[in-house]
Amino acid sequence: MRIIRPEHLKSFPEMRELTPEELAQAYALAKASFTAEDLQRFTELDEGTPMEDLLEELEKAQRQFDAGPS
């Protein structure tokens, strides 16, 4: 078993149940592959999107939905 980062995937593998041994191995591989760069993303503040912009975008999408197909 090996860890493949999402950016390196070409297609998603089929989902299946892992045995307890496979699950333990997957956790160990994930823990070993977690880098300082990965952790850095969780220590930075994300300013996010202003609520007004989000509401405007949602209202626009709702108007388009209500208007129906063009």
C-alpha positions, 0 to 999 in steps of 0.5 A, spaced: 500 500 500 502 507 498 499 514 499 498 517 493 497 525 493 490 527 490 494 532 485 498 526 483 491 522 481 489 520 474 483 517 477 480 515 483 480 507 485 474 503 487 472 504 494 473 498 498 473 495 506 480 495 508 482 489 513 484 492 520 491 490 518 490 494 511 487 500 515 493 500 520 498 500 515 494 506 511 494 510 518 502 509 519 503 511 511 499 517 512 502 519 518 509 518 515 508 522 509 505 528 513 510 534 512 511 540 515 508 544 509 502 540 510 502 543 517 503 550 515 496 550 511 493 549 518 497 555 522 495 560 517 489 565 517 484 564 512 481 571 510 475 567 507 470 570 502 466 576 505 459 574 506 456 580 502 460 577 496 457 570 498 450 572 498 450 576 492 453 570 488 448 565 491 442 570 489 444 570 482 445 563 482 438 562 485 435 567 480 438 563 474 435 557 477 428 560 478 428 563 470 429 556 468 433 553 462 435 558 457 
